[in-house]
Amino acid sequence: MIRHVVMWKFKDEAAGASKQENMEKTRAMLYDLCPKIPEIRRMEIGLDVSGTDMSMDLLLLTEFDSADDLHTYAVHPDHLQVAVFVSSVIESRVVLDCEI
């Protein structure tokens, strides 16, 4: 099993929307991928509640049966559309892919 973890720090304002609005839109767009990409075995999304300087704003945790399934997700056209939007509203991101 492969766990794919991504954390983002969002811009205060981008694409004509607030940070909170862009985080909510991102969360909805990501959850919308689940029925479109059957390789996704599990998806959880969380918004930061601590608000510290060290905190990221949004966490994505996904699980896949294999590295090949993760790759299928990564290059899926619907995922790529989400990635284009997200890249326009974030300051930074951190990614970890690990075998569990």
N, C-alpha and C positions, 0 to 999 in steps of 0.2 A: 504494500500500500504506500502511496506517495501523498504526503501532506504538502500543500502549497499555501504558504502564508504570505500575505502582503499587507503592509501598513502604509498609510498615506498621511501626509500633512497637507491640508487644503489651504488655498489662498483665502484671505479674508473676504475677497470679492472677486468674482470672475464670471465671464459669460453672462453678464447682466444679472447675476444672482449672488446672494449671500453665501457664506461658508456653509451654514446650516442647510440652506436650500440645495446646494450642490452635493452635500453629503447625502441628503435624503434621495436626491435623484440618482446618485451613484448606487446607493443601496438598492433601490428599485430596479435599476438597469441590471445589476448583477444577479439579483434573485430571478429576474426574467430569463436569465440564461439557463436555469436549471431544466425546464422542459424542452429547451432547444438543443441542449448538448447532453446526451444520455451518459457520456463518460463521467460526468460529475456525480460522484457517489454521495457527497455530503457538502453542504455549504452553510457556513455561519458568518454573520456580519455583525460587528459590534461598533458602537460609537463610544469614544472616550468619555468617561465621566469624571476624571480627575482634573483635567485642564492645566496640568503643570507644564513648565517649559520643556521638559523632556518627553512629554506625551506626543504620540501621533494621534491623529483625529479619527481614523477609521481603520478597522481590522477586517480583513477577508481571510477566512480559513476554508480551504476546500480540500477534499480528499479524492484520490483517483486510484484505481486498481493497479495502474502501472505508469511508468514514465512515458510510454507511448500514448496512453490516454491523456496525460497532462499535456503532451505535445499537441494532440488533436484539439484539445480545449484552447491552447495558446494560439493556434492558427485558425481557429474557427471564425468565419466572417462576422458572426454576431458578437463574439468576444472582441474582435478587432475594432468594431464600431464603438463598443463601450470604452476600450482603451484609448481611442482618439478623444472621446469626450473627457475622460478622467485626466488624461495628460494635459488638457487645457485648463483644468481647474485646481491642480495641485502644485505645491512647492517642491515636495520631495516624496520619495517612496523607498521602502525597504522590502526586500523579497527574500524568502527562505523556502527552498524545496528540499524535503528530507524524506527518507524512507522510514516508515514506522512499522 
